[in-house]
Amino acid sequence: MPNGRTTFSKFIIEQQGRLENADTELTALLNDVQTACKYIASAISRGALTGKLGTTAQVNVQGETQKELDVVSNEIFIESCALGGQLAGLASEEMEDVYPITSPTKRGRFLLVFDPLDGSSNIDVNVSVGSIFSILRAPDDRDAVTAEDFLQSGTRQVAAGYAIYGPVSMIVLTMGDGVNGFTLDREIGAFILTHPNLRIPAETREFAINTSNARFWEPPVRRYVEECVAGRTGPRDTDFNMRWIASMVAEVHRILMRGGLFMYPRDNKDTSRPGRLRLMYEANPMSMIVEQAGGLASTGYERILDVKPTNLHQRIPVILGSRDEVRRLEQYHAEYAAGTDKPFESPLFNTRSLFMRGI
């Protein structure tokens, strides 16, 4: 390697070489995933020059209008990974049902679950977006996989990662033994190990949440945010910063780089949905990454990786990041469930708020 640098491919091979039973199929599959990410990075880096920043007339299974690059990115993942011989099937946020590999000569031992373009609503304003992926083991006794075979808890993930397409493109990967980051060197067309053994600080004074939904939050989340907003004048006796990018990949990447907390909690805005983010495509892979980096990931009431999926497109509340803050939120949820939380009134969110004096 130039200057002794470690490429993504070399890193995976070396990692597998340390195991008693190296898995060449997993190595090959991860290489296919990085190829897909390179193609997507290239398409996104050209922006409006591709003529594909617009919205299609299609609505995906989530009920969301698809961007053209959503569709392109989904096709890139399928074309890059489906026929390599390592997969028994794929499932995507953009597809209603699974994509089974039916040819016996092309069927492998793994399942690939992915969100081809997370944060695509930001694509036309040049904000960082990304791809999220999760690898599971396929059942050995099936000629063709079904949706049921994908419904495995997050603890059963073999590997998980994301690519972020920003000022530079990166892949962040865990195979269950720490988290490592690789930066795309466009001159040689390879992802290079630049961020080994990423760790999330246990403490943080930075959180990310969409405050426009404040009126719909459950009391434990409202309590936490109000304490943070109160800063030095409140019970936390310290000032916090608040962030919100509306791209989960970008939010989690910031947490991995410098710590923080990301919340998309349960709310009552739409009671038919217990949460907003997808368990299989977003919450599980990101939770594995965060936990492997020393953080925690919770619904507020339970560990996300322990949740047993009930359908491919299941949604779930997500609270993840620096360990101490996630534990505090879990404590607030437990106190609320037990009825032992203290009444909390805030001048920010009351009927007569700080912004309504004199009315």
DAGI-V383392 format. One record per helix or strand of 3 or more residues. SS is the DSSP state (alpha for helix, beta for strand). FROM is the first residue (numbers start at 1). LEN is the number of residues. If there is no record, write none. Layout:
# DAGI-V383392
ss,from,len
SS,FROM,LEN
SS,FROM,LEN
This chain:
# DAGI-V383392
ss,from,len
alpha,2,3
alpha,8,10
alpha,24,22
alpha,47,4
beta,55,5
beta,65,3
alpha,68,14
beta,87,6
beta,110,9
alpha,120,6
beta,129,9
alpha,147,4
alpha,154,3
beta,159,7
beta,169,6
beta,179,7
beta,190,6
beta,206,3
alpha,211,6
alpha,219,15
beta,241,3
alpha,248,11
beta,261,4
alpha,279,14
beta,296,3
alpha,304,3
beta,318,4
alpha,323,16
alpha,354,3
